[in-house]
Amino acid sequence: MGSPTLTDPTSLGRHDSWQGVRAVVAGFGVSGFAAADNLTHLGASVTALAEGARNADELEKAELLEILGARVLLHEGATATLPDDVDLLVVSPGFRPDSPLVVQAHDRGVPVWGEVELAWRLRDPAHDTPWLCVTGTNGKTTTVQMLDSILRAAGLRSRAVGNVGTPIVEAVMDPEPYDVFAVELSSFQLHYTDSMSPQASAVLNIAEDHLDWYDGPSAMADYTADKGRIYERTQLACVYNVADPATEELVREADVVEGARAIGFTLGTPSVGMVGLVEDVLADRAFLEQRDSSAAELCTLDDLASKAPHFVANALAAAALARAHGVSQAAVRDGLRAFRPDGHRIAFVAEHDDVAWVDDSKATNPHAARSSLQAYESVVWVAGGLAKGAHFDELVQAVRDRLRGVVLIGRDRQVIAEALSRHAPDVRVIAVDGGETDTQDGGQALMRRVVDAAAGLAGAGDTVLLAPGCASMDQFTSYAARGDAFAAAVRDRLDDLR
């Protein structure tokens, strides 16, 4: 059972002494290191656990933590057993609720936090920086980056944090306070978050993804419930997707701060209390006094880097969150004009003989792939990889009339092939073999075969679209490596033809 708790960590904040608190940090990625580093800085007795170091950078960070006074255990089996004397467990998002450490902590009554929960508790009360939070199955990173661009255009000291890359505990502990945070949160992070109170929050969409993290027949319901946790204790605005009723239902079920409003975003004409499209104008009927009779122009479709429907929807959600924070119409326009998406998101690669080649390797689940496919009229679809328990029947039914042909790769390509056989039997399908972890050449040889196959299926007016609908790690080191290999193979082929 371990010795009695010396200090209750749930009562502590940034300016309290954490001396005597025995904290275990499980996972040694970016967020795990940030949590261990800052808890050590606050005076806690920290033990960091992970199933080995993955690279030289992690080994260097482990040495630094040990110099600072933490205990670091990076070896096989390190996360199998919770140490005896523990007052707090901080877990990385990779730890499922049924993992041994989490189960043992719950059995002992030890609080289990994620890095986001720790960050919320370490906010500086003298500078209560608002959090504008975003989750959803797809579009989180793009929306948060758009939001950050808008906030910066308004002259605010903003930072995009959370699942987008920068650990939020690191940003919260910055000695120079920020004006506002644009926070990307995954369902995993939200699962371990209990006290966060965003100024405004958004669920962009709900679809099958990461169901391998959740277990049993209630996996989808549990995943959806964790997404909905973002609305809890929201202060001003809960932003939902009018086209996805599940997101509005989550708002209805949330326990929000009195006075918080439900704000819809839609690709149709917005009703009162929504943002949406009026012809080619992104319009606000939620955050102006005369919203019963008029709308405020935020920007036009021509101001955006892409007119793809899911990209426009992300822009509307970002605009709603920014407007909830009090940002002007002009700042929304300027921020969206300045924004350019990261690589591997509906990224144009090349065009030859009236065939366009587009890299959307970031489309790592069926919902994202569907959004990408629906942006083009006639598509040769490159798909496959690790399906993570997802199904493809609804996707194929929705896009079958757009499919000129399909090229399949990866471990779970048969799952997609079977959905195509059921719902689009006349579409030509080519399966390209390639061993798992085909990384000796970065997947170049595999992608050259893929590109050659796709070229054979494509005709004038078609788009060859890499939107795999699956994760990449069976054959590539990351979705970015997969996209890079695709783009390189396309350019090599076109160079050979010129």
Disulfide bonds with the S-S distance in Angstrom:
none
